Amino acid sequence: MRLVLGSLLVALLLNLLPWSGWALLLKPDFLLLVVLYWAVHESRSVGQTWGFAFGLLMDVADSALLGQHALVYVVAIFLTQQLRIRMLHLRLFEQALHVAGILFVAQLIYIGLNLSLGRDFAGLALLFGPAVGALLWTPLHAIAVLPRFRRRGETVML
């Protein structure tokens, strides 16, 4: 459980960094990505309650509409839970494609909520973040698996 909490804390800190310029456009939602990872691999521990709580935390941190991130996180975790068994039987590249779809749906919800509030459309560059998030799925898996294998004394097989 320490690994899960530690990785969520690191992801939260990455989200809170002051991103700007192109880095802001390419920045995935690190916290959502890590929550999705643990929703797939530790489904008994991490679920929609965690997503809702971290979503509210991100709403406060980003000064966003209260519940915006929470809604997106809960919907994304729900989609992940629906695809969980299938994803566990796929290779990492194929899992990343599923995650890309989930992250794109999450981004579309963000865009829809912002447009419904009367904000301007920021452009299609907003879709770069989910693509980068999907590319980070494999390194995230490699990093998260290492401590579990070291603890058991097994060799790491990626």
Backbone bond lengths (Angstrom), bond angles and torsions (degrees), N, CA, C in turn:
res aa  C-N    CA-C-N  psi(-1)  N-CA   C-N-CA  omega(-1)  CA-C   N-CA-C  phi
1 M - - - 1.444 - - 1.536 111.00 -
2 R 1.340 115.99 -27.59 1.462 118.97 177.65 1.515 111.53 -64.31
3 L 1.339 116.38 -36.73 1.458 120.87 178.45 1.531 110.33 -63.34
4 V 1.311 116.35 -42.82 1.463 120.82 179.70 1.532 110.19 -63.58
5 L 1.310 116.62 -50.82 1.465 120.08 -179.13 1.523 112.01 -63.81
6 G 1.327 116.67 -40.52 1.465 120.09 178.80 1.517 112.36 -63.57
7 S 1.330 116.31 -43.24 1.467 118.96 179.77 1.529 111.23 -67.75
8 L 1.334 117.29 -36.30 1.466 119.99 177.10 1.523 111.29 -66.25
9 L 1.333 116.80 -37.56 1.460 120.71 177.99 1.527 111.02 -66.15
10 V 1.328 117.28 -42.87 1.467 121.05 177.65 1.523 110.66 -62.48
11 A 1.334 116.67 -42.53 1.462 120.80 178.96 1.527 111.06 -64.49
12 L 1.317 116.94 -39.56 1.471 120.65 177.02 1.524 110.51 -62.50
13 L 1.313 117.06 -43.18 1.469 120.48 178.98 1.526 111.18 -65.13
14 L 1.335 117.78 -37.65 1.466 120.26 176.26 1.530 111.05 -63.95
15 N 1.319 117.04 -38.06 1.466 120.25 177.44 1.522 111.83 -66.21
16 L 1.318 116.87 -31.14 1.461 120.83 -175.61 1.526 113.74 -86.22
17 L 1.329 117.56 -5.61 1.466 119.78 176.60 1.531 110.33 -62.82
18 P 1.328 117.72 149.30 1.477 120.13 -178.94 1.532 112.12 -80.04
19 W 1.310 117.40 83.05 1.462 123.24 179.94 1.520 109.13 -76.83
20 S 1.332 116.14 147.11 1.468 119.90 177.05 1.527 109.52 -152.68
21 G 1.319 116.07 162.34 1.461 121.87 176.86 1.517 112.17 67.04
22 W 1.336 114.59 -140.82 1.460 120.58 -179.08 1.518 111.70 -66.14
23 A 1.312 116.72 -31.00 1.467 119.54 178.89 1.524 110.36 -62.36
24 L 1.324 116.96 -34.57 1.459 120.54 178.05 1.523 111.33 -67.21
25 L 1.333 116.56 -37.39 1.462 120.01 178.71 1.526 112.33 -71.37
26 L 1.330 116.42 -33.42 1.459 120.90 -178.04 1.526 113.61 -88.41
27 K 1.330 116.25 -10.61 1.463 120.90 -175.14 1.528 110.74 -69.68
28 P 1.323 116.72 121.63 1.465 118.39 173.50 1.528 109.48 -80.38
29 D 1.285 116.37 168.75 1.460 120.73 174.26 1.531 106.26 -82.26
30 F 1.321 115.83 93.26 1.464 122.07 -174.78 1.524 111.30 -58.17
31 L 1.324 115.98 -42.47 1.455 119.79 -177.72 1.524 111.13 -64.52
32 L 1.321 117.06 -43.50 1.462 119.90 177.43 1.522 110.95 -62.59
33 L 1.313 116.88 -40.93 1.461 121.06 179.92 1.530 111.31 -61.66
34 V 1.318 117.13 -44.34 1.467 120.86 -179.43 1.528 110.68 -70.20
35 V 1.330 117.16 -39.25 1.466 119.50 176.67 1.527 110.04 -62.35
36 L 1.322 117.21 -40.61 1.471 120.04 177.53 1.523 111.35 -63.86
37 Y 1.335 116.08 -40.97 1.461 119.39 178.40 1.530 110.52 -58.36
38 W 1.336 116.08 -48.37 1.456 118.83 -178.19 1.522 111.95 -72.22
39 A 1.328 117.88 -26.58 1.465 120.20 175.08 1.525 110.57 -66.68
40 V 1.319 117.13 -29.00 1.465 120.65 177.12 1.528 110.36 -80.64
41 H 1.321 117.06 -46.38 1.462 120.60 -170.29 1.525 114.54 -95.05
42 E 1.298 118.71 -18.26 1.471 122.59 177.79 1.523 108.25 -135.62
43 S 1.312 116.47 60.03 1.464 120.85 -171.48 1.526 113.38 -66.47
44 R 1.308 117.76 -22.98 1.472 119.46 178.04 1.524 111.96 -75.92
45 S 1.313 116.56 -23.94 1.461 120.29 -177.97 1.519 113.27 -97.91
46 V 1.326 117.12 -39.36 1.462 121.18 -174.15 1.524 108.85 -116.81
47 G 1.330 114.20 123.91 1.456 119.35 -179.14 1.514 111.09 -148.20
48 Q 1.306 115.24 -151.65 1.455 120.80 -174.19 1.527 112.56 -67.90
49 T 1.318 118.00 -29.78 1.465 120.04 177.70 1.522 110.69 -63.00
50 W 1.327 116.05 -43.28 1.461 120.36 176.85 1.527 110.28 -63.03
51 G 1.327 115.82 -42.77 1.457 119.94 178.95 1.520 111.58 -61.28
52 F 1.318 116.90 -43.08 1.461 120.42 179.32 1.526 110.85 -63.99
53 A 1.338 116.89 -44.85 1.466 120.75 -178.87 1.531 111.25 -64.16
54 F 1.328 117.24 -46.69 1.460 119.84 178.84 1.520 111.46 -68.91
55 G 1.329 117.31 -31.57 1.461 120.54 175.74 1.519 111.55 -63.43
56 L 1.330 117.00 -43.89 1.468 119.91 176.75 1.523 111.18 -64.00
57 L 1.330 116.02 -38.28 1.462 119.94 177.14 1.522 110.93 -62.28
58 M 1.333 117.14 -41.90 1.473 120.39 178.31 1.533 111.28 -69.32
59 D 1.337 117.71 -33.45 1.463 120.32 175.66 1.522 110.76 -59.85
60 V 1.316 115.83 -45.08 1.463 120.06 179.18 1.525 110.61 -67.81
61 A 1.329 117.05 -41.82 1.463 120.98 -178.22 1.526 112.04 -66.17
62 D 1.342 117.45 -38.02 1.463 121.63 -178.32 1.523 112.61 -90.36
63 S 1.328 117.47 -1.98 1.466 121.91 -174.07 1.522 110.51 54.17
64 A 1.317 115.49 41.07 1.464 122.16 -179.33 1.527 108.81 -92.99
65 L 1.312 115.05 172.42 1.450 121.27 174.50 1.525 108.22 -55.45
66 L 1.326 116.49 126.53 1.459 120.21 -176.25 1.527 110.00 -63.00
67 G 1.295 116.33 118.40 1.450 122.64 -179.43 1.516 113.29 106.46
68 Q 1.321 117.54 -10.18 1.474 120.20 -178.58 1.524 111.15 -63.51
69 H 1.320 117.08 -56.51 1.462 120.30 178.85 1.528 110.20 -64.78
70 A 1.329 116.83 -37.72 1.460 120.07 -178.85 1.524 110.35 -60.87
71 L 1.319 117.68 -44.13 1.461 121.03 177.93 1.526 111.05 -61.49
72 V 1.318 115.74 -46.68 1.465 120.10 -178.39 1.528 110.50 -63.46
73 Y 1.316 117.73 -44.09 1.457 120.97 -178.68 1.530 111.14 -64.02
74 V 1.335 117.10 -42.33 1.465 120.09 -179.31 1.525 110.67 -66.20
75 V 1.331 117.90 -42.54 1.474 120.65 178.23 1.526 110.21 -63.76
76 A 1.330 117.25 -43.37 1.469 120.53 -179.89 1.520 111.23 -64.18
77 I 1.318 117.76 -40.77 1.469 120.19 178.94 1.526 110.17 -68.87
78 F 1.333 117.24 -36.97 1.464 119.62 175.96 1.527 110.64 -60.12
79 L 1.318 116.99 -46.56 1.468 120.29 178.23 1.521 111.07 -61.89
80 T 1.315 116.27 -39.53 1.465 120.75 178.71 1.524 110.96 -64.93
81 Q 1.320 116.75 -41.39 1.458 119.75 178.80 1.527 111.44 -65.17
82 Q 1.321 116.74 -33.06 1.459 119.67 177.70 1.528 111.90 -68.86
83 L 1.333 116.60 -30.58 1.472 121.73 -177.79 1.528 112.96 -100.95
84 R 1.321 118.18 2.19 1.455 122.91 -170.90 1.530 113.23 -56.25
85 I 1.312 117.74 -52.63 1.467 120.86 -176.83 1.524 110.12 -61.64
86 R 1.315 115.52 -42.19 1.467 119.59 179.04 1.522 110.67 -63.11
87 M 1.351 116.51 -44.09 1.461 120.56 -177.22 1.521 112.03 -64.15
88 L 1.325 116.88 -35.18 1.463 119.68 -179.01 1.527 112.62 -67.04
89 H 1.317 117.14 -20.32 1.468 120.77 179.44 1.527 112.46 -96.10
90 L 1.319 117.14 2.42 1.457 121.03 -178.58 1.522 110.67 -102.51
91 R 1.336 115.25 160.96 1.461 120.18 172.91 1.525 109.11 -72.93
92 L 1.328 116.46 165.39 1.462 120.83 -175.74 1.522 112.59 -59.89
93 F 1.324 117.60 -39.01 1.457 120.30 179.08 1.530 110.80 -61.87
94 E 1.312 116.03 -42.55 1.460 120.19 179.36 1.528 111.20 -69.52
95 Q 1.331 116.88 -35.61 1.465 119.82 174.36 1.523 110.18 -62.14
96 A 1.328 116.19 -40.62 1.461 120.73 -179.82 1.530 111.01 -62.55
97 L 1.317 117.40 -35.03 1.468 119.91 176.46 1.522 111.19 -65.57
98 H 1.321 117.35 -39.60 1.457 120.62 176.05 1.531 110.54 -64.26
99 V 1.323 115.61 -43.28 1.465 120.18 179.09 1.522 109.98 -63.75
100 A 1.329 118.03 -37.99 1.465 120.48 177.47 1.516 110.63 -59.14
101 G 1.318 116.47 -43.76 1.466 119.59 177.75 1.513 112.33 -61.74
102 I 1.320 116.63 -43.00 1.470 120.57 179.55 1.523 110.61 -65.42
103 L 1.330 117.20 -42.62 1.465 120.44 179.26 1.528 111.91 -66.86
104 F 1.329 117.50 -34.43 1.469 120.23 176.03 1.523 110.75 -66.36
105 V 1.321 117.43 -40.77 1.466 120.50 176.54 1.525 109.66 -62.73
106 A 1.328 116.61 -42.31 1.460 120.16 178.19 1.527 110.90 -61.19
107 Q 1.325 116.88 -42.80 1.460 120.48 179.65 1.530 110.89 -65.75
108 L 1.326 117.39 -37.94 1.461 120.30 177.29 1.521 111.62 -64.09
109 I 1.329 117.08 -35.06 1.469 120.13 175.81 1.529 110.00 -65.52
110 Y 1.351 117.02 -44.14 1.463 120.10 175.59 1.527 110.74 -56.03
111 I 1.323 116.12 -48.32 1.467 120.92 -178.15 1.527 110.15 -61.72
112 G 1.325 116.86 -45.57 1.461 120.71 179.74 1.517 112.71 -61.57
113 L 1.325 116.77 -42.31 1.468 119.61 178.42 1.522 111.14 -64.54
114 N 1.328 116.89 -42.93 1.465 119.83 179.82 1.524 111.79 -65.81
115 L 1.325 117.37 -39.53 1.467 120.06 177.87 1.526 111.11 -67.02
116 S 1.338 116.96 -36.14 1.467 119.42 178.89 1.529 112.10 -68.99
117 L 1.318 116.80 -21.22 1.466 120.99 176.64 1.521 112.22 -86.68
118 G 1.332 116.90 -1.08 1.456 120.70 178.18 1.518 114.06 88.40
119 R 1.318 116.99 11.20 1.459 119.50 177.99 1.516 109.87 -79.46
120 D 1.316 116.16 157.54 1.461 121.03 179.40 1.516 110.51 -73.12
121 F 1.341 115.36 150.21 1.461 121.27 176.23 1.518 108.16 -74.73
122 A 1.317 116.38 125.47 1.463 121.44 -174.80 1.523 113.02 -80.79
123 G 1.313 118.48 -6.90 1.456 120.98 178.38 1.512 112.16 104.54
124 L 1.309 113.38 169.21 1.457 119.66 -178.19 1.523 112.91 -73.09
125 A 1.322 117.46 -7.47 1.464 120.26 176.97 1.525 110.97 -63.33
126 L 1.328 117.55 -17.41 1.461 120.76 177.35 1.524 112.28 -65.41
127 L 1.310 116.81 -17.07 1.456 119.93 -178.87 1.527 112.91 -85.76
128 F 1.340 117.20 -3.26 1.463 120.28 176.60 1.531 111.45 -70.45
129 G 1.319 117.16 -36.83 1.464 121.92 -178.68 1.522 113.00 -57.01
130 P 1.344 118.46 -49.13 1.469 118.56 177.38 1.532 113.19 -61.73
131 A 1.321 117.52 -34.62 1.468 119.97 178.44 1.529 110.18 -66.06
132 V 1.320 116.79 -42.62 1.465 120.53 177.58 1.528 110.07 -65.46
133 G 1.335 116.76 -39.07 1.462 120.81 177.17 1.518 111.88 -59.60
134 A 1.331 116.50 -41.67 1.469 120.08 177.92 1.523 111.23 -65.36
135 L 1.335 116.48 -36.74 1.469 119.77 177.23 1.523 111.49 -66.63
136 L 1.324 117.56 -27.72 1.462 121.47 -179.67 1.524 113.28 -82.53
137 W 1.336 117.58 -5.51 1.466 120.57 -178.01 1.532 111.46 -61.28
138 T 1.318 117.81 -44.08 1.471 120.96 -178.59 1.530 111.97 -66.55
139 P 1.360 119.65 -48.14 1.470 117.65 176.02 1.529 112.95 -62.61
140 L 1.323 117.00 -34.98 1.466 120.08 177.20 1.521 110.25 -61.56
141 H 1.308 116.86 -43.70 1.463 120.83 178.55 1.533 110.44 -62.87
142 A 1.323 116.33 -44.25 1.472 120.10 -179.16 1.529 111.15 -62.37
143 I 1.320 117.18 -39.77 1.463 120.66 -179.87 1.527 111.11 -71.13
144 A 1.328 116.65 -40.81 1.467 120.07 -177.02 1.521 112.80 -72.20
145 V 1.316 117.80 -26.79 1.463 121.12 -177.11 1.524 111.58 -80.24
146 L 1.313 118.32 -30.06 1.472 121.12 -174.92 1.528 114.10 -55.58
147 P 1.345 120.60 -51.74 1.472 118.34 -177.98 1.526 113.21 -64.38
148 R 1.309 118.63 -32.22 1.463 120.07 -180.00 1.523 110.82 -67.79
149 F 1.340 117.31 -37.75 1.452 119.62 178.99 1.517 111.14 -74.43
150 R 1.302 117.56 -36.58 1.465 119.81 178.51 1.520 110.44 -63.87
151 R 1.320 116.16 -38.65 1.462 120.10 -177.66 1.533 110.38 -65.37
152 R 1.309 116.82 -35.51 1.466 120.66 -179.03 1.521 111.98 -84.20
153 G 1.326 117.38 -13.29 1.438 120.38 -179.92 1.508 114.01 81.98
154 E 1.325 117.01 17.30 1.464 121.28 179.36 1.508 109.44 -94.89
155 T 1.312 115.14 166.94 1.449 119.71 174.56 1.524 109.42 -85.09
156 V 1.306 116.30 153.46 1.452 121.61 -177.67 1.517 109.89 -86.28
157 M 1.321 116.66 123.87 1.450 122.84 178.26 1.518 107.76 -119.11
158 L 1.323 117.23 113.11 1.463 120.08 179.19 1.451 110.34 -103.76
